[in-house]
Every structure is written in C-alpha cells, then in structure tokens.
C-alpha cells in the first residue's frame, strides 16, 4: 500500500464495528423497483441517502422515503447533474456523518439478504472497494449463478473490470475522498471504472466477494436470436445468447466519449483499455431500433473524446 492509502485514515479492522450507510442516485425511477430496493437495503445499514437528479416524480420518491421512519433521507438538485455528481453528494453526506463505508446502489438494483455484512468483512485496511457478484436478471438465473465454480474471493487488478460496477459496491468513504471521489465531467458511463482506476493507482485494493450477489439490470437488455461463445465468470466458455443493450443515443454518446477520455487519461501510452469496447458496442446498436441515430452518437462521442482536453492522470 502506498502513502496515499496510508494517509486516508483507513480504520477498518476485522471485528470492529463499521458505521455503514447506503446511497443511490435517482432519476425518474420506477417506484415499485425503488421500493423493493429500499425494502432490501434498509435492514442492512444505518441509513440510506437518496440524491435525486431532477426526477419528474421526485415528490413520490419523498413520500416513499417517509415510510421508512427516518431511515431514508432524500435530497435533490432539481435538475440532472449526472450520476458522478450524485455519487459525490452521497460521499459528502456520508463523510459529514462520519460513516466509514457507503454501499452504492443503482435505483433499480436489489441487495440480497446479508450482502452488506459479507462485503464489510472484506473492507479491511488497504481495501478501497468490495463488490459482490452481479447477477443480471435479464441474462442469468440464480441457478446458473450457483452452478458456477467461482473462487470465494477475487482481487481485481483492472479499473475497467465489469465485476466492479457502481451498484453493489461497498466503498471506504475515506479512501473514496482521498482519490478525489467521482469525476463529475464524465456525467454518466465509465464513472465507476474511472473511480476504480484511481483507487488502484493510489495503492488501494479492489476485492470481489463471489459468495454474495446483487440483483441488477444492465441497460434494457434484449435477447437476440444469435448465440456467441462467452466466457463465464468461472472461466468456462459456453455458447450464450447475444444481448442488445437498449441504450438511447445520449447514453451511446457518453459510452464512446468517456471510453476515449479514460484511455487518454490512464492508458494512452500503454494499452487500448476502453477503446476496444467501442466497435462491439457500435455493432450491437445495428441490431436495435434507431440504429443510425445511435451510430451518429457513437461517432460524435469518439470525436469529442479526442477533442476535449484531458490531462494524463498521475497519482
């Protein structure tokens, strides 16, 4: 662990009580799914902070929060500041109340019983983030998850690892603040991987606990009639259905732009991490409605990602 990690004040010793909260950023949430999310997480943490990004149904969100008898706190910007700004608001709220750790969630993800306790056991000194297995409802059943031969714990070495996404990650609040939190300029997409990369470059470890899982959905996935070879999390290769993502053109723009920025920021002189994902994403969009609008958005994102001034990151 380098000096930055040591200076962050990591005090999480095994067996000590860790003060934990949860936080999420909402934007026009589906209320039934949001309620399922809150029902699942409120028994596992001391408090939940919801930062609303200008939802049209924010008043309904506030009314729902009242059902949890002071355990759920809602604040909002009145406009969409982006997921990164919302996550930074979560971190600041947690730090002001001296929480050691914050479980970050998407508005439609649902935690499983005991997940936070299990993750917290691994958030020890030098660990900046612990994540669960991500069980995408549209792509895998619980039975398929349990049939895999996964190591109990993995140590991730890449920032852009799809195992460690924002949702379900238990982060050390001191470590998150020590590396600068989330990059507001990214707005949405690759926000989590940018954060992960800075944790790793500053000497923190990222740990994945495969014994627990989070129910999650990636975009609005749709199954196509095509099958492709896919490597599962346990390393085995199977023929699996090809899924589209169902993102709108705005999200396609940020997918491309932020991957280019990530590459320029961290890997311009070393590898093509981030860039190599863009052509497959563009190809998938050809199978979806509004394909030409999405292709234009990808192209504009690439161009803007190359044009925007980016300073190479040095910890």
One Martini backbone bead per residue (centre of mass of N, CA, C, O) as a GRO file, in nm:
protein
  315
    1UNK     BB    1   0.095   0.036   0.023
    2UNK     BB    2   0.070   0.357  -0.017
    3UNK     BB    3   0.063   0.676   0.107
    4UNK     BB    4  -0.229   0.742   0.037
    5UNK     BB    5  -0.360   0.505   0.183
    6UNK     BB    6  -0.242   0.576   0.464
    7UNK     BB    7  -0.371   0.878   0.480
    8UNK     BB    8  -0.692   0.805   0.479
    9UNK     BB    9  -0.777   0.648   0.750
   10UNK     BB   10  -0.787   0.345   0.777
   11UNK     BB   11  -1.008   0.161   1.032
   12UNK     BB   12  -1.069  -0.138   0.923
   13UNK     BB   13  -1.119  -0.385   1.146
   14UNK     BB   14  -1.153  -0.686   1.230
   15UNK     BB   15  -1.445  -0.674   1.448
   16UNK     BB   16  -1.519  -0.398   1.404
   17UNK     BB   17  -1.717  -0.138   1.392
   18UNK     BB   18  -1.905  -0.031   1.104
   19UNK     BB   19  -2.012   0.254   0.965
   20UNK     BB   20  -2.318   0.229   0.768
   21UNK     BB   21  -2.427   0.312   0.442
   22UNK     BB   22  -2.649   0.425   0.183
   23UNK     BB   23  -2.648   0.503  -0.182
   24UNK     BB   24  -2.839   0.698  -0.427
   25UNK     BB   25  -2.936   0.767  -0.769
   26UNK     BB   26  -3.206   0.948  -0.906
   27UNK     BB   27  -3.414   0.895  -1.223
   28UNK     BB   28  -3.712   0.829  -1.283
   29UNK     BB   29  -3.825   0.602  -1.111
   30UNK     BB   30  -3.933   0.297  -1.040
   31UNK     BB   31  -4.126   0.247  -0.766
   32UNK     BB   32  -4.130  -0.058  -0.722
   33UNK     BB   33  -3.820  -0.096  -0.739
   34UNK     BB   34  -3.740   0.108  -0.524
   35UNK     BB   35  -3.886  -0.030  -0.292
   36UNK     BB   36  -3.730  -0.297  -0.310
   37UNK     BB   37  -3.461  -0.168  -0.252
   38UNK     BB   38  -3.531  -0.043   0.031
   39UNK     BB   39  -3.629  -0.302   0.168
   40UNK     BB   40  -3.344  -0.447   0.142
   41UNK     BB   41  -3.140  -0.218   0.275
   42UNK     BB   42  -3.242  -0.101   0.553
   43UNK     BB   43  -3.157  -0.356   0.739
   44UNK     BB   44  -2.822  -0.322   0.661
   45UNK     BB   45  -2.833  -0.018   0.756
   46UNK     BB   46  -2.847   0.298   0.911
   47UNK     BB   47  -2.866   0.450   0.622
   48UNK     BB   48  -3.031   0.639   0.351
   49UNK     BB   49  -2.920   0.808   0.053
   50UNK     BB   50  -3.101   1.027  -0.167
   51UNK     BB   51  -3.019   1.144  -0.493
   52UNK     BB   52  -3.187   1.373  -0.693
   53UNK     BB   53  -3.199   1.428  -1.068
   54UNK     BB   54  -3.479   1.566  -1.154
   55UNK     BB   55  -3.741   1.429  -1.106
   56UNK     BB   56  -4.078   1.407  -1.184
   57UNK     BB   57  -4.116   1.197  -0.910
   58UNK     BB   58  -3.994   1.318  -0.636
   59UNK     BB   59  -4.241   1.327  -0.447
   60UNK     BB   60  -4.279   1.019  -0.442
   61UNK     BB   61  -4.005   0.961  -0.319
   62UNK     BB   62  -4.056   1.115  -0.054
   63UNK     BB   63  -4.302   0.949   0.035
   64UNK     BB   64  -4.157   0.679   0.050
   65UNK     BB   65  -3.941   0.758   0.265
   66UNK     BB   66  -4.145   0.792   0.510
   67UNK     BB   67  -4.189   0.477   0.562
   68UNK     BB   68  -3.880   0.457   0.710
   69UNK     BB   69  -3.851   0.626   0.973
   70UNK     BB   70  -3.571   0.804   0.899
   71UNK     BB   71  -3.377   0.611   0.709
   72UNK     BB   72  -3.462   0.803   0.465
   73UNK     BB   73  -3.284   1.039   0.257
   74UNK     BB   74  -3.380   1.334   0.068
   75UNK     BB   75  -3.220   1.485  -0.209
   76UNK     BB   76  -3.180   1.772  -0.447
   77UNK     BB   77  -3.125   1.961  -0.757
   78UNK     BB   78  -3.366   1.987  -0.990
   79UNK     BB   79  -3.143   1.848  -1.171
   80UNK     BB   80  -2.924   1.702  -1.404
   81UNK     BB   81  -2.585   1.620  -1.295
   82UNK     BB   82  -2.534   1.330  -1.272
   83UNK     BB   83  -2.393   1.051  -1.136
   84UNK     BB   84  -2.129   1.166  -1.017
   85UNK     BB   85  -2.248   1.399  -0.851
   86UNK     BB   86  -2.433   1.218  -0.684
   87UNK     BB   87  -2.208   1.043  -0.555
   88UNK     BB   88  -2.065   1.281  -0.418
   89UNK     BB   89  -2.303   1.349  -0.234
   90UNK     BB   90  -2.295   1.084  -0.082
   91UNK     BB   91  -2.008   1.111   0.032
   92UNK     BB   92  -2.053   1.378   0.185
   93UNK     BB   93  -2.280   1.279   0.365
   94UNK     BB   94  -2.116   1.048   0.498
   95UNK     BB   95  -1.879   1.219   0.609
   96UNK     BB   96  -2.049   1.419   0.787
   97UNK     BB   97  -2.148   1.136   0.956
   98UNK     BB   98  -1.909   0.927   0.991
   99UNK     BB   99  -1.880   0.719   0.771
  100UNK     BB  100  -1.694   0.446   0.663
  101UNK     BB  101  -1.931   0.329   0.473
  102UNK     BB  102  -2.065   0.284   0.127
  103UNK     BB  103  -2.346   0.178  -0.040
  104UNK     BB  104  -2.381   0.150  -0.381
  105UNK     BB  105  -2.676   0.232  -0.587
  106UNK     BB  106  -2.907   0.163  -0.791
  107UNK     BB  107  -3.245   0.218  -0.824
  108UNK     BB  108  -3.290  -0.108  -0.945
  109UNK     BB  109  -3.142  -0.248  -0.728
  110UNK     BB  110  -3.100  -0.564  -0.531
  111UNK     BB  111  -3.041  -0.678  -0.232
  112UNK     BB  112  -2.922  -0.930  -0.044
  113UNK     BB  113  -2.911  -1.115   0.217
  114UNK     BB  114  -2.618  -1.015   0.390
  115UNK     BB  115  -2.430  -0.850   0.197
  116UNK     BB  116  -2.302  -0.624   0.370
  117UNK     BB  117  -2.165  -0.797   0.582
  118UNK     BB  118  -1.983  -0.950   0.384
  119UNK     BB  119  -1.833  -0.705   0.263
  120UNK     BB  120  -1.724  -0.581   0.534
  121UNK     BB  121  -1.516  -0.812   0.597
  122UNK     BB  122  -1.328  -0.697   0.338
  123UNK     BB  123  -1.302  -0.393   0.459
  124UNK     BB  124  -0.992  -0.337   0.493
  125UNK     BB  125  -0.694  -0.247   0.505
  126UNK     BB  126  -0.639  -0.124   0.169
  127UNK     BB  127  -0.943  -0.124   0.102
  128UNK     BB  128  -1.172   0.051  -0.117
  129UNK     BB  129  -1.336  -0.206  -0.247
  130UNK     BB  130  -1.646  -0.400  -0.244
  131UNK     BB  131  -1.786  -0.665  -0.438
  132UNK     BB  132  -2.022  -0.838  -0.594
  133UNK     BB  133  -2.206  -1.034  -0.762
  134UNK     BB  134  -2.354  -0.989  -1.084
  135UNK     BB  135  -2.706  -1.035  -1.136
  136UNK     BB  136  -2.855  -1.051  -1.434
  137UNK     BB  137  -3.182  -1.090  -1.496
  138UNK     BB  138  -3.153  -1.110  -1.828
  139UNK     BB  139  -2.890  -1.344  -1.819
  140UNK     BB  140  -2.944  -1.480  -1.524
  141UNK     BB  141  -2.976  -1.722  -1.297
  142UNK     BB  142  -2.946  -1.846  -0.987
  143UNK     BB  143  -2.866  -2.129  -1.081
  144UNK     BB  144  -2.630  -2.041  -1.264
  145UNK     BB  145  -2.467  -1.905  -1.047
  146UNK     BB  146  -2.439  -2.169  -0.860
  147UNK     BB  147  -2.292  -2.349  -1.095
  148UNK     BB  148  -2.045  -2.206  -1.047
  149UNK     BB  149  -1.676  -2.202  -1.021
  150UNK     BB  150  -1.593  -1.993  -0.775
  151UNK     BB  151  -1.419  -1.790  -0.614
  152UNK     BB  152  -1.474  -1.643  -0.320
  153UNK     BB  153  -1.218  -1.453  -0.385
  154UNK     BB  154  -1.123  -1.146  -0.551
  155UNK     BB  155  -0.855  -0.963  -0.714
  156UNK     BB  156  -0.860  -0.664  -0.870
  157UNK     BB  157  -0.655  -0.501  -1.152
  158UNK     BB  158  -0.896  -0.348  -1.299
  159UNK     BB  159  -1.087  -0.081  -1.349
  160UNK     BB  160  -1.239  -0.212  -1.616
  161UNK     BB  161  -1.430  -0.401  -1.439
  162UNK     BB  162  -1.741  -0.565  -1.458
  163UNK     BB  163  -1.743  -0.649  -1.151
  164UNK     BB  164  -1.692  -0.323  -1.070
  165UNK     BB  165  -1.952  -0.156  -1.002
  166UNK     BB  166  -2.135   0.063  -0.848
  167UNK     BB  167  -2.340  -0.139  -0.794
  168UNK     BB  168  -2.273  -0.290  -0.472
  169UNK     BB  169  -2.057  -0.106  -0.363
  170UNK     BB  170  -1.824  -0.104  -0.099
  171UNK     BB  171  -1.700   0.195   0.032
  172UNK     BB  172  -1.449   0.384   0.134
  173UNK     BB  173  -1.474   0.700   0.229
  174UNK     BB  174  -1.177   0.789   0.268
  175UNK     BB  175  -1.073   0.674  -0.002
  176UNK     BB  176  -1.260   0.823  -0.198
  177UNK     BB  177  -1.164   1.109  -0.111
  178UNK     BB  178  -0.853   1.070  -0.160
  179UNK     BB  179  -0.914   1.028  -0.493
  180UNK     BB  180  -1.171   1.244  -0.560
  181UNK     BB  181  -1.380   1.064  -0.637
  182UNK     BB  182  -1.588   1.160  -0.881
  183UNK     BB  183  -1.620   1.244  -1.225
  184UNK     BB  184  -1.824   1.491  -1.333
  185UNK     BB  185  -1.750   1.510  -1.648
  186UNK     BB  186  -1.879   1.223  -1.727
  187UNK     BB  187  -2.174   1.187  -1.583
  188UNK     BB  188  -2.193   0.906  -1.770
  189UNK     BB  189  -2.018   0.650  -1.786
  190UNK     BB  190  -1.729   0.520  -1.650
  191UNK     BB  191  -1.732   0.626  -1.356
  192UNK     BB  192  -1.646   0.367  -1.203
  193UNK     BB  193  -1.376   0.299  -1.357
  194UNK     BB  194  -1.234   0.561  -1.292
  195UNK     BB  195  -1.240   0.518  -0.987
  196UNK     BB  196  -1.095   0.246  -0.976
  197UNK     BB  197  -0.828   0.337  -1.101
  198UNK     BB  198  -0.754   0.537  -0.871
  199UNK     BB  199  -0.740   0.335  -0.649
  200UNK     BB  200  -0.512   0.160  -0.767
  201UNK     BB  201  -0.297   0.393  -0.817
  202UNK     BB  202  -0.319   0.452  -0.483
  203UNK     BB  203  -0.303   0.143  -0.344
  204UNK     BB  204  -0.566   0.005  -0.367
  205UNK     BB  205  -0.806  -0.243  -0.318
  206UNK     BB  206  -1.005  -0.483  -0.509
  207UNK     BB  207  -1.291  -0.671  -0.405
  208UNK     BB  208  -1.449  -0.995  -0.463
  209UNK     BB  209  -1.764  -1.141  -0.366
  210UNK     BB  210  -1.904  -1.452  -0.472
  211UNK     BB  211  -2.111  -1.530  -0.227
  212UNK     BB  212  -2.251  -1.270  -0.330
  213UNK     BB  213  -2.546  -1.089  -0.460
  214UNK     BB  214  -2.678  -0.875  -0.721
  215UNK     BB  215  -2.961  -0.735  -0.839
  216UNK     BB  216  -2.955  -0.663  -1.195
  217UNK     BB  217  -2.945  -0.415  -1.472
  218UNK     BB  218  -2.834  -0.384  -1.809
  219UNK     BB  219  -3.016  -0.185  -1.907
  220UNK     BB  220  -3.225  -0.306  -2.194
  221UNK     BB  221  -3.212  -0.603  -2.241
  222UNK     BB  222  -3.197  -0.810  -2.544
  223UNK     BB  223  -3.271  -1.100  -2.700
  224UNK     BB  224  -3.135  -1.271  -2.945
  225UNK     BB  225  -3.093  -1.524  -3.203
  226UNK     BB  226  -2.801  -1.523  -3.113
  227UNK     BB  227  -2.486  -1.701  -3.075
  228UNK     BB  228  -2.205  -1.690  -2.845
  229UNK     BB  229  -1.907  -1.699  -2.720
  230UNK     BB  230  -1.872  -1.723  -2.352
  231UNK     BB  231  -1.716  -1.608  -2.068
  232UNK     BB  232  -1.730  -1.694  -1.765
  233UNK     BB  233  -1.646  -1.624  -1.441
  234UNK     BB  234  -1.506  -1.929  -1.420
  235UNK     BB  235  -1.386  -1.962  -1.743
  236UNK     BB  236  -1.599  -2.079  -1.899
  237UNK     BB  237  -1.720  -2.184  -2.221
  238UNK     BB  238  -2.017  -2.063  -2.383
  239UNK     BB  239  -2.318  -2.075  -2.544
  240UNK     BB  240  -2.471  -1.755  -2.589
  241UNK     BB  241  -2.671  -1.514  -2.592
  242UNK     BB  242  -2.729  -1.221  -2.761
  243UNK     BB  243  -2.720  -0.889  -2.635
  244UNK     BB  244  -2.874  -0.610  -2.604
  245UNK     BB  245  -2.897  -0.278  -2.443
  246UNK     BB  246  -3.101  -0.020  -2.501
  247UNK     BB  247  -2.980   0.247  -2.554
  248UNK     BB  248  -2.965   0.564  -2.596
  249UNK     BB  249  -2.799   0.805  -2.770
  250UNK     BB  250  -2.683   0.951  -2.525
  251UNK     BB  251  -2.543   0.700  -2.403
  252UNK     BB  252  -2.369   0.639  -2.649
  253UNK     BB  253  -2.201   0.891  -2.637
  254UNK     BB  254  -2.076   0.836  -2.349
  255UNK     BB  255  -1.951   0.568  -2.409
  256UNK     BB  256  -1.742   0.683  -2.609
  257UNK     BB  257  -1.621   0.935  -2.478
  258UNK     BB  258  -1.529   0.803  -2.199
  259UNK     BB  259  -1.337   0.592  -2.319
  260UNK     BB  260  -1.142   0.789  -2.443
  261UNK     BB  261  -1.073   0.943  -2.186
  262UNK     BB  262  -0.967   0.703  -2.027
  263UNK     BB  263  -0.735   0.636  -2.217
  264UNK     BB  264  -0.595   0.918  -2.203
  265UNK     BB  265  -0.564   0.926  -1.883
  266UNK     BB  266  -0.420   0.613  -1.846
  267UNK     BB  267  -0.346   0.444  -2.157
  268UNK     BB  268  -0.206   0.583  -2.408
  269UNK     BB  269   0.102   0.433  -2.361
  270UNK     BB  270  -0.002   0.110  -2.312
  271UNK     BB  271  -0.322   0.074  -2.388
  272UNK     BB  272  -0.677  -0.009  -2.506
  273UNK     BB  273  -0.842   0.059  -2.273
  274UNK     BB  274  -1.186   0.109  -2.383
  275UNK     BB  275  -1.163   0.117  -2.697
  276UNK     BB  276  -1.235  -0.193  -2.763
  277UNK     BB  277  -1.554  -0.153  -2.697
  278UNK     BB  278  -1.677   0.024  -2.925
  279UNK     BB  279  -1.728  -0.158  -3.176
  280UNK     BB  280  -1.930  -0.360  -3.039
  281UNK     BB  281  -2.139  -0.144  -2.965
  282UNK     BB  282  -2.197  -0.056  -3.255
  283UNK     BB  283  -2.286  -0.333  -3.357
  284UNK     BB  284  -2.528  -0.372  -3.164
  285UNK     BB  285  -2.693  -0.121  -3.266
  286UNK     BB  286  -2.782  -0.262  -3.542
  287UNK     BB  287  -3.010  -0.440  -3.369
  288UNK     BB  288  -3.156  -0.167  -3.321
  289UNK     BB  289  -3.326   0.085  -3.275
  290UNK     BB  290  -3.202   0.373  -3.398
  291UNK     BB  291  -2.917   0.310  -3.531
  292UNK     BB  292  -2.823   0.581  -3.664
  293UNK     BB  293  -2.835   0.760  -3.414
  294UNK     BB  294  -2.629   0.587  -3.255
  295UNK     BB  295  -2.391   0.606  -3.449
  296UNK     BB  296  -2.367   0.912  -3.435
  297UNK     BB  297  -2.313   0.921  -3.131
  298UNK     BB  298  -2.054   0.760  -3.132
  299UNK     BB  299  -1.893   0.945  -3.321
  300UNK     BB  300  -1.917   1.200  -3.147
  301UNK     BB  301  -1.784   1.079  -2.896
  302UNK     BB  302  -1.509   1.027  -3.019
  303UNK     BB  303  -1.448   1.317  -3.108
  304UNK     BB  304  -1.479   1.449  -2.824
  305UNK     BB  305  -1.270   1.268  -2.676
  306UNK     BB  306  -1.029   1.388  -2.853
  307UNK     BB  307  -1.084   1.706  -2.803
  308UNK     BB  308  -1.082   1.702  -2.514
  309UNK     BB  309  -0.919   1.799  -2.253
  310UNK     BB  310  -0.656   1.576  -2.119
  311UNK     BB  311  -0.512   1.468  -1.826
  312UNK     BB  312  -0.275   1.287  -1.718
  313UNK     BB  313  -0.270   1.055  -1.473
  314UNK     BB  314  -0.124   1.119  -1.141
  315UNK     BB  315  -0.086   1.010  -0.808
   0.00000   0.00000   0.00000
